[in-house]
């Protein structure tokens, strides 16, 4: 978006010169967030937000990670939040991946030698393609009550203007499903350490996907934890779930972090 003499501004009208941002390979301005611990960071953690939301919705996760002296960073995907791009429209899922890799490389260059962890929330809504010839056909609106059983969090999602509240288009669903369709070839090559967390009452993403991911990944260090009765956004769920989830993540990280530098 342009303002005045070619100045780039966010979709909300804020000049990017006032904000942390990067410019992706397509020339789009991508809004970034950084949370640096007061002590020397032990590792880097990138938070990758889900479809239709933005990087500012993970403060509970950020707080938990910073307790372990981790440098947390994130950005709004193109077409999301305060980043440029048509809302919830992308030609290929690889664009999201490419931008994340660009951001990771940037942070690795700034902080050489540090481990890198990812906290990635689902970018896949389960949807059936009704008519691939009509890319703007609406598959309907995502029901915020499917995100969590915590009513306050549902209201916060609805009231947040940076979230996307429009219909999910077939074009976007098709891009995501195309990316998912190739996973069966990729998963057997994945050796990364992983902790998978999923609620068995998730109405947006079928839990069978997490079971498939866990079973097919070649990693020798992989754990799948299923939360009974929980919905899609575990970090926004009822307190008993979030406390257990954060405890699991803290323990998993502490067992895999390198000793702090002296």
C-alpha positions in Angstrom: 0.0 0.0 0.0 1.3 3.5 -0.9 0.8 6.8 0.8 1.8 10.3 -0.3 5.0 10.2 -2.3 5.3 6.4 -2.5 5.6 5.8 1.2 4.7 2.2 2.1 2.1 1.9 4.9 0.3 -1.1 6.5 -3.3 -2.0 5.5 -4.2 -0.1 8.6 -2.4 3.1 7.4 0.7 3.0 9.6 4.0 3.8 7.8 6.4 0.9 7.7 9.3 3.2 8.6 7.8 3.3 12.1 7.6 -0.5 12.4 9.9 -3.5 12.3 9.6 -5.1 8.9 11.3 -7.0 6.2 10.8 -7.0 2.4 10.1 -10.4 0.8 11.2 -11.7 -2.6 8.1 -10.3 -4.2 8.7 -6.8 -2.8 5.9 -7.1 -0.2 6.5 -5.4 3.2 6.2 -7.9 6.0 5.5 -6.7 9.5 7.7 -8.3 12.1 7.7 -8.7 15.9 10.7 -9.3 18.2 10.9 -10.2 21.9 14.4 -10.2 23.3 15.2 -11.5 26.8 17.1 -9.4 29.3 19.8 -12.1 29.5 21.9 -13.3 26.6 19.6 -15.5 24.5 20.0 -19.3 24.8 18.3 -20.0 21.5 16.0 -18.5 18.8 12.3 -19.3 18.5 10.1 -18.3 15.6 6.4 -18.3 16.1 4.5 -19.1 12.9 0.9 -18.0 13.2 -2.2 -19.7 11.7 -4.4 -18.8 8.8 -6.5 -15.7 9.2 -4.8 -14.4 12.3 -1.6 -12.5 13.1 1.6 -12.7 15.1 0.3 -10.6 18.0 -2.0 -13.4 19.2 0.7 -15.4 20.9 1.7 -13.3 23.9 1.1 -16.2 26.3 3.5 -18.3 24.3 6.0 -15.5 24.1 5.9 -15.0 27.9 6.5 -18.7 28.5 9.4 -18.9 26.1 11.1 -15.8 27.4 11.2 -17.3 30.9 13.8 -19.6 29.4 15.9 -16.7 28.0 14.8 -17.4 24.4 14.8 -14.8 21.7 11.3 -14.9 20.2 10.5 -13.5 16.8 7.6 -13.7 14.3 5.9 -11.9 11.4 2.5 -11.5 9.9 2.2 -13.7 6.8 1.7 -11.9 3.5 -2.0 -11.0 3.3 -2.4 -11.1 7.1 -2.4 -8.6 9.9 -0.2 -5.6 9.3 1.7 -7.1 6.3 1.0 -6.2 2.7 -0.9 -8.4 0.3 -4.5 -9.2 -0.5 -6.2 -10.6 2.5 -6.0 -14.4 2.6 -5.0 -14.7 -1.0 -1.7 -16.5 -2.0 -0.7 -18.2 -5.2 1.3 -20.9 -3.6 1.8 -22.1 0.0 5.6 -22.0 -0.6 5.4 -18.2 -0.4 4.7 -18.5 3.3 7.5 -21.0 3.7 9.9 -18.9 1.7 9.2 -15.8 3.8 9.7 -17.7 7.0 13.0 -19.1 5.8 14.1 -15.5 4.9 13.3 -14.3 8.4 15.0 -17.3 10.0 18.2 -16.7 7.9 18.1 -13.0 8.9 18.0 -13.9 12.6 20.6 -16.6 12.3 23.0 -14.0 10.7 22.3 -11.6 13.6 22.7 -14.3 16.2 25.2 -16.9 14.9 25.6 -20.1 16.7 22.2 -20.2 18.4 19.8 -23.1 18.1 16.6 -22.4 16.2 13.2 -23.8 17.3 9.8 -23.3 15.6 6.5 -22.9 17.3 4.1 -23.4 14.3 0.3 -23.2 14.5 -1.8 -24.9 11.8 -2.1 -23.1 8.5 -4.6 -25.7 7.2 -8.3 -25.5 7.4 -10.0 -28.8 6.4 -12.1 -27.9 3.4 -13.6 -29.7 0.4 -13.0 -28.1 -3.0 -16.5 -27.6 -4.4 -15.5 -26.1 -7.7 -11.9 -25.4 -8.7 -13.0 -23.4 -11.7 -14.5 -20.7 -9.3 -11.6 -19.6 -7.2 -13.6 -16.8 -5.5 -16.4 -19.1 -4.5 -16.9 -18.9 -0.7 -16.6 -22.0 1.4 -18.3 -20.1 4.2 -17.0 -18.3 7.3 -14.9 -19.8 10.0 -16.8 -20.0 13.2 -14.7 -18.5 16.0 -16.4 -20.8 18.5 -14.5 -23.6 16.9 -11.2 -22.1 18.1 -11.5 -22.6 21.8 -13.9 -23.4 24.6 -12.8 -20.3 26.4 -15.5 -17.7 25.7 -13.3 -14.7 26.5 -10.8 -15.8 23.9 -13.6 -16.3 21.3 -14.7 -12.7 22.0 -11.1 -11.4 21.7 -10.7 -13.1 18.4 -14.0 -11.6 17.1 -13.0 -8.1 18.4 -9.5 -8.1 16.9 -9.5 -6.1 13.7 -6.2 -7.6 12.6 -7.8 -11.0 12.2 -9.4 -11.9 8.9 -13.2 -12.1 9.4 -14.2 -12.7 5.8 -15.1 -15.9 4.0 -12.6 -18.7 3.2 -12.2 -18.8 -0.6 -11.8 -21.9 -2.6 -8.6 -20.5 -4.1 -7.0 -20.3 -0.7 -8.3 -23.7 0.4 -7.0 -25.2 -2.8 -3.5 -23.8 -2.2 -3.4 -25.3 1.3 -4.8 -28.7 0.1 -2.3 -28.8 -2.7 0.5 -28.3 -0.1 -0.9 -31.0 2.1 -1.2 -33.5 -0.8 2.6 -33.6 -1.2 3.3 -34.3 2.5 3.3 -38.1 2.1 6.4 -37.7 -0.1 8.1 -35.2 2.3 7.3 -36.7 5.7 9.6 -39.8 5.4 12.5 -37.4 4.9 11.9 -35.3 8.0 14.4 -36.0 10.8 13.8 -32.8 12.9 13.0 -33.2 16.6 9.3 -32.5 17.1 6.6 -32.1 19.7 3.1 -32.3 18.1 0.1 -31.1 20.1 -3.5 -31.5 19.0 -7.0 -31.3 20.6 -9.2 -34.3 19.7 -12.3 -32.1 19.5 -10.6 -29.8 16.8 -13.2 -29.1 14.2 -10.9 -27.1 11.9 -8.1 -29.6 11.4 -8.6 -33.3 11.5 -6.5 -34.9 14.2 -5.7 -37.7 11.8 -3.2 -35.3 10.1 -1.1 -35.1 13.3 -1.2 -38.9 13.7 0.0 -39.2 10.1 2.7 -36.6 10.6 4.0 -38.4 13.7 3.8 -41.9 12.2 5.5 -41.1 8.9 8.2 -38.6 10.0 11.6 -40.2 10.1 12.6 -38.4 13.2 13.9 -40.5 16.1 12.8 -37.8 18.6 9.1 -37.2 18.1 6.2 -36.9 20.5 2.5 -36.5 19.9 0.3 -35.3 22.7 -3.5 -35.4 22.3 -5.6 -33.1 24.6 -9.0 -34.7 25.2 -12.0 -32.5 24.5 -9.8 -29.5 23.3 -10.4 -27.4 20.3 -8.1 -25.8 17.7 -6.1 -23.2 19.5 -4.6 -25.0 22.5 -2.7 -21.9 23.7 -6.1 -20.1 24.0 -7.9 -23.0 25.6 -9.3 -23.4 29.1 -6.7 -22.9 31.8 -6.2 -26.5 32.6 -5.2 -27.3 29.0 -3.0 -24.2 28.5 -1.1 -24.9 31.8 -0.5 -28.5 30.8 0.5 -27.6 27.3 3.0 -24.9 28.4 4.4 -27.3 31.0 5.0 -29.9 28.3 6.7 -27.3 26.0 8.9 -26.0 28.8 10.1 -29.5 29.7 10.6 -30.5 26.1 12.7 -27.4 25.4 14.7 -27.6 28.6 15.8 -31.2 27.7 17.0 -30.0 24.3 18.5 -26.6 24.9 22.2 -26.4 24.9 23.8 -25.2 28.2 23.7 -21.5 28.6 26.9 -19.7 27.7 29.1 -18.6 30.6 
